[in-house]
Amino acid sequence: MERVLFWLIVAALVILFSWFVASLPGTVTATVGYTTVTMSVPVLVACVLLALFVLYVLLTLLGALLRLPRRLRARRALARRRAGDAASTRALVALAAGEVGDARREAARARRLLGDTAQTLLLTAEAGERAGRADEATSAFETLTARSDAAFLGYRGLLRQAMDRQDWAEAAVLARQAEQAHPGAVWVRGERARLAVRTGNWTEALALADADAPKAALAAAAAEAEADPARALKLAKQAWKEDPTLAPAALAYARRLRESGAEKRAQTVIRQTWTLAPNPALAEFALAGITDKLARAQAAQRLAQEHLEHPESRFLLASTALAAGLTGEARRQAEAAREAGMNERRLWLLLAEIEEEEGGDTEAGRRAQRDALRHAAAADPDPGWVCENCHVAHATWHPACPNCGAAGTVRWTSMRQQTPQPLLPIAHEPPGELV
Ligand SMILES: [Zn+2]
């Protein structure tokens, strides 16, 4: 309604203007050279208006003609961008579907159409990696590093590649560059921590450790690697506080305490860890330097006194008693260990030794020894260091598993067989029963 009203007013104004012009009196005479043109005012006005209109149309056409190449270029660019976007989408779909050949082709097409954008370079790299063309991925990542807005993505890709091929020196350099490109990135921190573990840089691994990291293992390893005694003592104490059940942490701390002259404190640390989780290495440390065999048995008693019922305590007391010539006590402790559930080779070998000590070179003694050795052959293997992650056994403790690389997974583990064997009586049974 408003538009109709507007046009009615416009029409009325035009009619009014035309009527006004038509009613103007007078004529205009123009003389150019020998030609004289005379016309009335309304005709002149009409001619002027017509001339303005023609000029306007001509100028508009000229402008359109001049703008034509630019418009054509813009249209072509738009078409390229649309085709490039479509190729990017097809590359993404192919990647998701695992069609690496198509992904590579479409990524290359997208890059050709859209140029080296962060998106096309990432797509090219990803497709190249999936297709096993590491060189293509490397080249795309390197191009990315040159872009100030996406350098982090490039370094991230190159770092991942370096870690995959276990080139730790190159990875360390790239991690620093990634950190510079995007300071404080959580991902870089995690990768640097992983890198530190892989390269055995325990101090850095500990510094970068998050809440879930095995700090006790890392701190114990860092303490072992630390040259400065004061710092080493601090790290070892941290390790032991983090996990007092971890024998290597207790040993690292106790060793540093012993070196600094705090022998009593060292023994307390070892005793406390023994009470929580007995380990032969702790006993070896506690008894080190004691040469008198009876004194060793007494030291073992002091170490195990708060956890006497544990088979490991029983075994320790049995072996030190035997060494001190206390065969009765040795037998009593060995039997107690067996009753507490220990059925390991080392216990049966110890029992064989006890039989040898007690029975001597008699027929009964030899028979009892043979029986114990037969048990030893069928017994559980002795405990050892096993990775909880890959279940590979190691001769010594490692802060990170040499097999799978996981940190803090190597633990002192009983090798008890899956199906528990019935406990067999030792010695004094009639001959033939165990054949
Ligand atoms: Zn492992």
Boltz pocket constraint, residues with backbone or C-beta under 6 A from the ligand:
constraints:
  - pocket:
      binder: B
      contacts: [[A, 387], [A, 388], [A, 389], [A, 390], [A, 391], [A, 392], [A, 401], [A, 402], [A, 403], [A, 404], [A, 405], [A, 406], [A, 409]]
      max_distance: 6.0
